[in-house]
Amino acid sequence: MLGIIDATETRDGADARLFQVLPSASGADLDPLGYFVEFDFSAPAGFPDHGHSGFEGVTYMFTGALHHRDSLGHEGEITAGSAQRFTAGRGIVHSEMPAGNSPAHGLQLWVNLPRALKGVAPDWQQVESVALPYESSAGVEVHRILGGNSPLRLLTRAEMWDVQLAQGASFKQASAGASWRTVVYVVDGIVAYGEHSLHRRQAALLGAGQLTLVAPAPGTARVVVFQGLAHGEPIRHRGGSLE
């Protein structure tokens, strides 16, 4: 284990409430991720027009909806269980604002593009909840967001799951290789990873090795797991804005 991080509550954009995992308060990174937050905010808070470059962003909704609009002419609502990917590449301007009166609650993460791909053309993709692969067995419900047979695609290798565990159930995932890194983020409940207990809004940063998560008694748990291939290149946190 590379470390356990408590998400830090903060505000960004137009007073949007975030719980930030990466970059951490200590400045910790986890290549290839430059940014990982849980968001939970209602109108009029949100993210009006702003610019990005050099990475790909993934948004996944738990409840509520976000209205996306960008400089490529794309527009749409990301609803509960749905996911969106935007490739900032050489530059994109977009906005993300709550759709309706309910709070917009979900996750957003930024996957660093390797130097050779930072200048690619910007792009956008949205996948509805019903199109994301779903599996259920032995008290484990898994919504696959990235990788495998998910239609949501990045330019770099990554996998991502939304996992709900009944009491005593376990989720296992084999190591993807020595150059891969993993984030386990607890959305609700408590999960055990080896001798460690992870609580709501805590994240475990992991290197290579098999991943096994268990929901101990009492209660259920919900976690989001991300695995990505490390590029071995610097992550410029201030390099994502078009200025």
Sine and cosine of phi, psi and omega as CSV:
sin_phi,cos_phi,sin_psi,cos_psi,sin_omega,cos_omega
0.00,0.00,0.73,-0.69,0.00,-1.00
-1.00,0.06,-0.35,0.94,0.04,-1.00
0.37,-0.93,0.30,-0.95,0.11,-0.99
-0.89,-0.46,0.74,-0.67,-0.07,-1.00
-0.84,-0.54,0.72,-0.70,0.18,-0.98
-1.00,0.03,0.81,-0.59,0.04,-1.00
-0.88,0.47,0.65,-0.76,-0.04,-1.00
-0.97,-0.24,0.82,-0.57,0.03,-1.00
-0.94,0.33,0.72,-0.69,-0.01,-1.00
-0.48,-0.88,0.04,-1.00,0.05,-1.00
-0.78,-0.63,0.58,-0.81,0.01,-1.00
-0.48,-0.88,0.16,-0.99,-0.03,-1.00
0.86,0.50,-0.73,-0.69,0.05,-1.00
-0.99,-0.12,0.95,0.32,0.07,-1.00
0.88,0.48,0.55,0.84,0.05,-1.00
-0.98,0.18,0.76,-0.65,-0.02,-1.00
-0.99,0.11,0.79,-0.61,-0.02,-1.00
-0.80,-0.60,0.43,-0.90,0.17,-0.99
-0.86,-0.52,0.97,-0.22,-0.22,-0.98
-1.00,-0.08,0.80,-0.60,0.08,-1.00
-0.99,-0.13,-0.78,0.63,0.00,-1.00
-0.77,-0.63,0.65,-0.76,-0.14,0.99
-0.91,0.41,0.60,-0.80,-0.07,-1.00
-0.98,0.21,0.21,-0.98,0.02,-1.00
-0.86,0.51,-0.46,0.89,0.01,-1.00
-1.00,0.08,-0.08,1.00,-0.02,-1.00
1.00,0.03,0.16,0.99,-0.04,-1.00
-0.91,0.40,0.62,-0.78,0.10,-0.99
-0.91,-0.42,0.25,-0.97,0.19,-0.98
-0.60,-0.80,1.00,0.04,0.03,-1.00
-0.77,0.64,0.83,-0.56,0.30,0.95
-0.98,-0.19,0.22,0.97,-0.05,-1.00
-1.00,0.08,0.73,-0.68,0.11,-0.99
-0.96,-0.29,-0.22,0.98,-0.12,-0.99
-0.34,-0.94,0.68,-0.74,0.04,-1.00
-0.46,-0.89,0.91,-0.42,-0.03,-1.00
-0.66,-0.75,0.50,-0.86,0.30,-0.95
-0.99,-0.13,0.70,-0.72,0.02,-1.00
-0.86,-0.51,0.49,-0.87,-0.01,-1.00
-0.38,-0.93,0.99,-0.13,-0.07,-1.00
-0.48,-0.88,0.35,-0.94,-0.01,-1.00
-0.84,-0.55,0.36,-0.93,0.08,-1.00
-0.86,0.51,0.61,-0.79,0.20,0.98
-1.00,0.01,0.08,1.00,0.04,-1.00
-0.91,0.41,0.38,-0.92,0.03,-1.00
0.38,-0.92,-0.36,-0.93,-0.03,-1.00
-0.80,-0.60,1.00,-0.06,0.09,-1.00
-0.90,0.44,-0.01,-1.00,-0.05,-1.00
-0.73,0.68,0.78,-0.62,0.07,-1.00
-0.40,-0.91,0.33,-0.95,-0.12,-0.99
-0.93,-0.37,0.43,-0.90,0.05,-1.00
-0.63,-0.78,0.34,-0.94,0.17,-0.99
-0.39,-0.92,0.42,-0.91,0.21,-0.98
1.00,0.04,0.08,1.00,-0.01,-1.00
-0.47,-0.88,0.05,-1.00,0.14,-0.99
-0.88,-0.48,0.71,-0.71,-0.01,-1.00
-0.96,-0.29,0.63,-0.77,0.06,-1.00
-0.84,-0.54,0.80,-0.60,0.07,-1.00
-0.90,-0.44,0.73,-0.68,0.02,-1.00
-0.75,-0.67,0.77,-0.63,-0.11,-0.99
-0.99,-0.16,0.70,-0.72,0.15,-0.99
-1.00,-0.03,-0.80,0.60,0.03,-1.00
-0.60,-0.80,0.30,-0.96,-0.02,-1.00
0.96,0.29,-0.32,-0.95,-0.04,-1.00
-0.44,-0.90,0.49,-0.87,0.11,-0.99
-0.89,-0.45,0.66,-0.75,0.07,-1.00
-0.99,-0.15,0.87,-0.50,-0.02,-1.00
-0.97,-0.24,0.68,-0.73,0.13,-0.99
-0.59,-0.81,0.65,-0.76,-0.05,-1.00
-0.64,-0.77,0.11,-0.99,-0.07,-1.00
-0.96,0.28,-0.10,0.99,0.09,-1.00
-1.00,0.04,-0.12,0.99,-0.02,-1.00
1.00,-0.10,0.08,1.00,0.03,-1.00
-0.98,0.17,0.53,-0.85,0.04,-1.00
-0.41,-0.91,0.67,-0.74,0.02,-1.00
-0.02,-1.00,0.19,-0.98,0.02,-1.00
-0.95,-0.32,0.77,-0.63,0.09,-1.00
-1.00,-0.08,0.91,-0.41,-0.07,-1.00
-0.97,-0.24,0.08,-1.00,-0.06,-1.00
-0.81,0.58,0.77,-0.64,0.00,-1.00
0.99,0.12,-0.08,1.00,0.00,-1.00
-0.99,-0.11,0.25,-0.97,-0.05,-1.00
-0.66,-0.75,0.42,-0.91,0.02,-1.00
-0.70,-0.72,0.57,-0.82,0.14,-0.99
-0.80,-0.60,0.76,-0.65,0.18,-0.98
-0.85,-0.53,0.72,-0.69,0.08,-1.00
-0.99,-0.14,0.94,-0.33,-0.02,-1.00
-0.95,0.33,-0.66,0.75,0.03,-1.00
0.77,0.64,-0.80,-0.60,-0.05,-1.00
-0.98,0.19,-0.08,1.00,0.13,-0.99
0.53,-0.85,0.76,-0.65,0.06,-1.00
-0.57,-0.82,0.56,-0.83,0.12,-0.99
-0.90,-0.43,0.74,-0.67,0.01,-1.00
-0.53,-0.85,0.17,-0.99,0.11,-0.99
-0.73,-0.68,0.50,-0.87,0.04,-1.00
-0.67,-0.74,0.95,-0.30,-0.07,-1.00
-0.80,-0.60,0.51,-0.86,0.03,-1.00
-0.85,0.53,0.64,-0.77,0.07,-1.00
-0.97,-0.24,0.94,-0.35,-0.04,-1.00
1.00,-0.06,-0.17,-0.99,-0.10,-1.00
-1.00,-0.06,-0.21,0.98,-0.03,-1.00
-0.98,0.19,0.49,-0.87,0.06,-1.00
-0.87,0.49,0.61,-0.80,0.12,-0.99
-1.00,-0.04,0.90,-0.44,-0.10,-0.99
-0.79,-0.61,0.84,-0.54,0.00,-1.00
-0.09,-1.00,-0.33,-0.95,0.01,-1.00
-0.82,-0.58,0.53,-0.85,0.21,-0.98
-0.70,-0.72,0.68,-0.73,0.06,-1.00
-0.69,-0.72,0.46,-0.89,0.01,-1.00
-0.90,-0.44,0.82,-0.57,0.02,-1.00
-0.97,-0.23,0.88,-0.48,-0.03,-1.00
-0.88,0.48,0.71,-0.70,0.15,-0.99
-1.00,0.08,0.68,-0.74,0.08,-1.00
-0.89,0.45,0.37,-0.93,-0.10,-1.00
-0.78,0.62,-0.62,0.78,-0.05,-1.00
-0.92,0.40,-0.30,0.95,-0.06,-1.00
-0.92,-0.39,-0.01,1.00,-0.10,-0.99
-0.90,0.43,-0.39,0.92,-0.02,-1.00
-0.99,-0.13,0.26,0.97,0.00,-1.00
-0.93,0.37,0.32,-0.95,0.02,-1.00
-0.91,0.41,0.65,-0.76,0.04,-1.00
-0.91,0.42,0.42,-0.91,-0.08,-1.00
-0.41,-0.91,0.17,-0.98,-0.05,-1.00
-0.48,-0.88,0.58,-0.82,0.04,-1.00
-0.52,-0.85,0.66,-0.75,0.08,-1.00
-0.79,-0.61,0.69,-0.72,0.00,-1.00
-0.80,-0.59,0.82,-0.58,-0.01,-1.00
-0.96,0.27,0.37,-0.93,-0.07,-1.00
-0.81,0.58,-0.67,0.74,-0.07,-1.00
-0.92,0.40,-0.32,0.95,-0.01,-1.00
-1.00,-0.02,-0.19,0.98,0.04,-1.00
-0.99,0.12,0.75,-0.66,-0.05,-1.00
-0.85,0.53,0.64,-0.77,-0.04,-1.00
-0.76,-0.65,0.69,-0.72,0.06,-1.00
-0.71,-0.71,0.54,-0.84,0.03,-1.00
-0.60,-0.80,0.79,-0.62,0.05,-1.00
-0.23,-0.97,0.62,-0.78,0.11,-0.99
0.76,0.65,0.72,0.70,0.06,-1.00
0.98,0.20,0.22,0.98,-0.01,-1.00
-0.84,-0.54,0.82,-0.58,0.08,-1.00
-0.91,-0.41,0.80,-0.60,-0.09,-1.00
-0.79,-0.61,0.83,-0.55,0.16,-0.99
-0.97,-0.24,0.90,-0.44,0.01,-1.00
-1.00,0.07,0.83,-0.56,-0.04,-1.00
-0.99,-0.12,-0.71,0.70,-0.01,-1.00
-0.77,-0.64,0.46,-0.89,0.10,-1.00
1.00,0.09,0.14,-0.99,0.02,-1.00
0.83,0.55,-0.78,-0.63,-0.04,-1.00
-0.99,-0.11,0.31,0.95,0.10,-1.00
-0.95,0.32,0.68,-0.74,0.04,-1.00
-0.97,0.25,-0.22,0.97,0.02,-1.00
-0.98,0.20,0.83,-0.56,-0.16,-0.99
-0.82,-0.58,0.66,-0.75,0.16,-0.99
-0.95,-0.33,0.23,-0.97,0.07,-1.00
-0.99,0.14,-0.24,0.97,0.04,-1.00
-0.88,-0.48,0.27,-0.96,-0.11,-0.99
-0.99,0.17,0.82,-0.57,-0.01,-1.00
-0.37,-0.93,0.42,-0.91,0.10,-1.00
-0.70,-0.72,0.48,-0.88,-0.05,-1.00
-0.42,-0.91,0.69,-0.72,-0.03,-1.00
-0.72,-0.69,0.58,-0.82,0.22,-0.97
-0.97,-0.23,0.91,-0.42,-0.17,-0.99
-0.87,-0.49,0.81,-0.59,0.09,-1.00
-0.91,-0.42,0.79,-0.61,-0.13,-0.99
-0.89,-0.45,0.78,-0.63,0.18,-0.98
-0.97,0.24,0.27,-0.96,0.00,-1.00
-0.81,0.58,0.79,-0.61,0.03,-1.00
0.99,0.13,-0.15,0.99,-0.01,-1.00
-0.98,0.22,0.37,-0.93,-0.02,-1.00
-0.72,-0.69,0.50,-0.87,0.06,-1.00
-0.87,-0.49,0.81,-0.58,-0.03,-1.00
-0.85,-0.53,0.64,-0.77,0.03,-1.00
-0.60,-0.80,0.81,-0.58,0.01,-1.00
-0.94,0.35,0.45,-0.89,0.03,-1.00
-0.89,0.45,0.68,-0.73,0.02,-1.00
-1.00,0.09,-0.17,0.99,-0.01,-1.00
0.64,-0.77,0.30,-0.95,-0.11,-0.99
-0.90,0.44,-0.42,0.91,-0.05,-1.00
-1.00,-0.04,0.11,0.99,0.00,-1.00
-0.99,-0.11,0.50,-0.87,0.04,-1.00
-0.80,-0.59,0.47,-0.88,-0.12,-0.99
-0.76,-0.65,0.62,-0.79,0.19,-0.98
-0.86,-0.50,0.78,-0.63,0.13,-0.99
-0.93,-0.37,0.89,-0.45,-0.04,-1.00
-0.89,-0.45,0.79,-0.61,-0.04,-1.00
-1.00,0.00,0.91,-0.41,0.03,-1.00
-0.99,0.13,-0.61,0.79,-0.03,-1.00
-0.39,-0.92,0.54,-0.84,0.05,-1.00
0.99,0.14,-0.40,-0.92,-0.01,-1.00
-0.72,-0.69,0.67,-0.75,0.12,-0.99
-0.80,-0.60,0.52,-0.85,0.06,-1.00
-0.97,-0.23,0.73,-0.68,0.12,-0.99
-0.82,-0.57,0.98,-0.20,-0.11,-0.99
0.88,0.47,-0.80,-0.60,0.00,-1.00
-1.00,0.02,0.02,1.00,-0.06,-1.00
-0.99,-0.17,0.63,-0.78,0.13,-0.99
-0.95,-0.32,0.79,-0.62,0.01,-1.00
-0.94,-0.35,0.76,-0.65,-0.07,-1.00
-0.95,-0.30,0.12,-0.99,-0.01,-1.00
-0.78,0.62,0.72,-0.69,0.00,-1.00
0.89,0.46,0.52,0.85,0.23,-0.97
-0.91,-0.41,0.51,-0.86,0.02,-1.00
-0.78,-0.63,0.64,-0.77,0.14,-0.99
-0.97,-0.24,0.77,-0.64,0.07,-1.00
-0.98,-0.18,0.85,-0.53,-0.17,-0.99
-0.80,-0.60,0.49,-0.87,0.13,-0.99
-1.00,-0.07,-0.56,-0.83,-0.02,-1.00
-0.96,0.29,0.36,-0.93,0.03,-1.00
0.79,-0.61,0.36,-0.93,0.00,-1.00
-0.92,0.39,0.64,-0.77,0.01,-1.00
-0.97,-0.26,0.81,-0.58,0.11,-0.99
-0.74,-0.67,0.85,-0.52,0.01,-1.00
-0.88,-0.48,0.67,-0.75,-0.02,-1.00
-0.76,-0.65,0.65,-0.76,0.13,-0.99
-1.00,-0.04,0.97,-0.23,-0.05,-1.00
-0.96,0.26,0.28,-0.96,0.07,-1.00
-0.96,0.29,0.54,-0.84,-0.16,0.99
-1.00,-0.02,0.28,-0.96,0.17,-0.98
0.97,-0.24,0.15,-0.99,0.02,-1.00
-0.95,-0.32,0.10,-1.00,0.00,-1.00
-0.53,-0.85,0.42,-0.91,0.10,-1.00
-0.72,-0.69,0.79,-0.62,-0.01,-1.00
-0.72,-0.70,0.45,-0.89,0.19,-0.98
-0.92,-0.40,0.77,-0.64,-0.02,-1.00
-0.90,-0.44,0.79,-0.62,0.07,-1.00
-0.86,-0.51,0.72,-0.69,0.14,-0.99
-0.80,-0.60,0.73,-0.68,0.00,-1.00
-0.62,-0.79,0.47,-0.88,0.03,-1.00
-0.98,0.20,0.86,-0.51,0.01,-1.00
-0.93,0.37,0.66,-0.75,0.00,-1.00
-1.00,-0.01,-0.34,0.94,-0.07,-1.00
0.94,0.34,0.47,0.88,0.01,-1.00
-0.82,-0.58,0.45,-0.89,-0.02,-1.00
-0.88,0.47,0.54,-0.84,0.10,-1.00
-0.96,-0.27,0.87,-0.48,-0.02,-1.00
-0.99,-0.11,0.99,-0.15,-0.05,-1.00
-0.90,0.44,-0.53,0.85,-0.02,-1.00
-1.00,-0.04,0.06,1.00,-0.02,-1.00
-1.00,-0.02,0.04,1.00,-0.05,-1.00
-1.00,0.07,-0.21,0.98,-0.06,-1.00
-0.99,-0.11,0.58,-0.81,0.13,-0.99
-1.00,0.02,0.90,-0.43,-0.07,-1.00
-0.85,-0.52,0.00,0.00,0.00,0.00
